[in-house]
Amino acid sequence: MSAAEVISDREQFISSATPQWKRYRALGTMLRGEETTSMELEVRSITGKLKTVVAPRHILDAPESGFSLPLFWQWQEEQLIITDVTTAAAGKIHPDEIVLSIDEQPVKDAIAEQRQSLSQQFSHWFSSQPEKNQIKDALNELRNGTKGSTVLLEMQSNYGTRTIELSRTLQLWDLKEPLPAKIEQLRSGIVYLDFERVNDSEFQQALPLLETATGIIIDLRGYPRISTDFIGHLIDKPVTCARWHVPQAQYPDRQQLDFDFSNWSIEPQQPRLKAKVVVMTNGSAISYAETYLGIIEHYRLAEIVGQPTAGTNGNVNEFTLPGGYLIWWTGMKVLKHDGSRHHGVGILPTVPVERTIKGIAEKRDEFLARAIEIVSC
């Protein structure tokens, strides 16, 4: 039975002139249901694959999403490599093992199917992304899902192949790879700061150490908690952020759309830090992190080591759909300082770095190793 037929059956008493929102509400009522605990659905994926599933109604009603498998993986040298695992998976899988299949589907096929799905969902954006970014997004879709959902992984190691089952139990924001302390002197004169963990008070306390440093390494592989005060200590004259353009809709269907322009500035601060500065970043840097990096990029305040950022910045709009589902989208057009496009481009590294299977096996942070090389010169 199709979804339309189910709705029609559920609302026989409603005329054909029933507004669409009432039909959606009828579907929601049917999915929630109180008379039974589960229902059988025939599901067709975007790629055309059909399967029948038995789904608990409470899952259909309000899935608790945003949970991840307890591992990190990366597509490297045409293989899906486990780069690290959390305590929940310790003993089950190990870094540098290779994933051969996901839910009995060869890894390459699973990635290709997810890329096709994402391409159809986000036709104006996803297809324009570099292949590497598409694969990364596809792997995130495969790793993440609803709380407690399980995945079968066929693994290959030096000891042969085996199949294991893992559950998505870790909330996404708790998924962190091992790093140095949030403020750490890695070696004489070289100081590391993780802006995803350091706040303004801790930064101020670290300033005397940074004043005497010869090299400063900033980790921006994530979302910073710190204000832009740090930039004030790298400059001798005021600088500005990128260009914000807020749409002003006066007519339907985005006709004759105007934009309000704004930006803000940062003033120099004392002490002026004289150390050589390197900022590490990757695709997990988004929004405010890209605001930060955009200033560093335009004014050439530091070397940027790593990989391109997410390419998504600007204030967020939201809209609630029937059933309580929330849609978020970018509500602002952000352009780079020179007026060029930011969305889908991001901040590009001045020193690109790729992880390698050898580095993963040796548990080396190759971004950090390259950053140390640069500030040591």
PyMOL commands that set and color helices and strands:
alter all, ss='L'
color gray80, all
select helices_A, chain A and resi 3-10+20-32+57-61+87-89+107-121+126-128+131-143+172-174+200-211+229-232+252-254+288-299+357-361+366-376
alter helices_A, ss='H'
color red, helices_A
select strands_A, chain A and resi 38-44+50-56+67-68+71-76+79-85+98-102+105-106+144-145+150-157+160-167+170-171+183-187+190-194+215-220+239-240+243-248+258-262+265-266+276-281+303-306+316-320+326-330+333-335+351-352
alter strands_A, ss='S'
color yellow, strands_A
deselect
rebuild
show_as cartoon
